[in-house]
Amino acid sequence: MKVQIRYFASLRETLGMPGETLETTSADVAALREELMAKGGAYAQTLSSGRAVRVAVNQVMASGDTRLSEHCEVGFFPPVTGG
């Protein structure tokens, strides 16, 4: 399935992009995060399980077990963002 991924605040700066479209077989948020970390480099550092990263699916706060669906939007962002 295709999902739209958006990165916000410091995650966007570290990864050097606002987002991407990804073809994935990940069923939930936790699996998607693991898939992204497996890319290595900045992805592994930015999304590592030791870092506090918040997630929203279709603009609703989500947890690791939140299911993904075709063409959903997944946003990753730090726990505190500037205004």
C-alpha positions in Angstrom: 0.0 0.0 0.0 1.1 3.6 -0.5 1.3 6.0 2.4 2.2 9.6 2.5 4.8 10.4 5.2 5.4 13.9 6.6 8.3 15.0 8.8 8.0 18.0 11.1 10.3 20.4 13.0 13.7 18.9 13.8 12.9 15.6 12.1 12.4 17.5 8.8 15.7 19.4 9.3 17.7 16.2 10.1 16.2 14.2 7.2 16.4 17.2 4.9 13.0 16.7 3.4 9.4 17.5 4.3 8.1 14.1 3.5 7.8 11.2 1.0 5.5 8.7 -0.5 6.3 5.2 0.4 5.1 1.8 -0.9 5.0 -0.3 2.2 3.7 -3.7 3.6 3.8 -2.3 7.2 0.4 -2.9 8.9 0.9 -0.4 11.7 2.8 2.6 12.9 5.4 0.6 14.8 6.2 -1.5 11.8 6.4 1.5 9.5 8.9 3.2 11.9 11.0 0.0 12.0 10.9 -0.1 8.2 12.1 3.6 8.0 14.8 3.0 10.6 16.1 0.0 8.5 17.0 2.5 5.8 19.9 3.5 8.1 21.8 6.8 8.3 19.7 9.8 9.3 16.5 7.6 9.4 18.0 5.3 12.0 19.2 8.1 14.1 16.1 10.3 13.9 13.5 7.6 14.4 15.4 5.3 16.8 13.3 3.7 19.5 15.3 5.6 22.1 14.1 9.0 20.8 10.8 10.5 21.7 8.9 10.8 18.5 5.2 11.5 18.2 3.1 10.1 15.4 -0.3 11.1 13.8 -2.2 9.1 11.3 -4.6 11.3 9.2 -4.0 14.1 11.6 -5.1 12.2 14.7 -2.6 11.3 17.4 -1.5 7.6 17.0 0.3 4.9 18.9 2.5 2.1 17.6 -0.4 -0.3 17.2 -2.5 2.2 15.1 -3.3 0.4 11.8 -2.3 2.0 8.5 -4.5 2.1 5.4 -4.0 2.8 1.7 -3.2 6.4 1.0 -3.1 7.4 4.7 -1.0 10.3 5.9 1.5 9.5 8.7 3.2 12.5 10.4 6.3 12.1 12.6 7.3 15.0 14.9 9.1 15.7 18.1 7.1 15.9 21.3 7.4 19.7 21.5 7.3 21.9 18.5 7.8 25.6 18.3 4.9 28.0 17.5 
